[in-house]
Amino acid sequence: MRNASIVAIALTAALVALELVGLAMLERSHAYAQPSVPLVPTVCTESTDVPVSQIPYD
């Protein structure tokens, strides 16, 4: 039974290590990726009047 727990701990450690490597690779690929949307916020200068129905409150 002791061997089974050692194997379970080793497998868990291996899975955690693989997940950390995958996360590091993902962060690295996002760091060098060019954003498709500009980071400067756009300001809407046009004003459109949208009719809104008024709900009477009692």
Secondary structure, DSSP 8 states (H G I E B T S, - for coil): -HHHHHHHHHHHHHHHHHHHHHHHHHHHHHHHS--SS-SS------------------
